[in-house]
Amino acid sequence: MSSPVAAVAVGLGALLAASEFWFTVLKYAGALYLAWLGVMLLRSKGGFQLPDGGQPLRPPSGGSIFMKSFPVAVTNPKGYLFCSALLPQFIDPQAAQLPQYR
């Protein structure tokens, strides 16, 4: 289950849809994070360096990709609002909640 879907399942989507304050907080947190990523990109040397042996660089690990992409996904309010608008159409309020999200 992706992070926006999990957050909507526990009610974060409803909180963001109902509270302008928390939506604004998440929106500005995402904007600050994206600005920080931009500054870090501008400060980086750019390009790819080959090791001394001339061997190509190994691809990044799944864990490092996750650690870089998770904050971007969590601070994007569009995913929460989309999932909170989409999921209620397929959820039966009388049935157990957890099995419906699998």
PyMOL commands that set and color helices and strands:
alter all, ss='L'
color gray80, all
select helices_A, chain A and resi 3-9+12-18+20-43+62-74+77-90+97-100
alter helices_A, ss='H'
color red, helices_A
deselect
rebuild
show_as cartoon
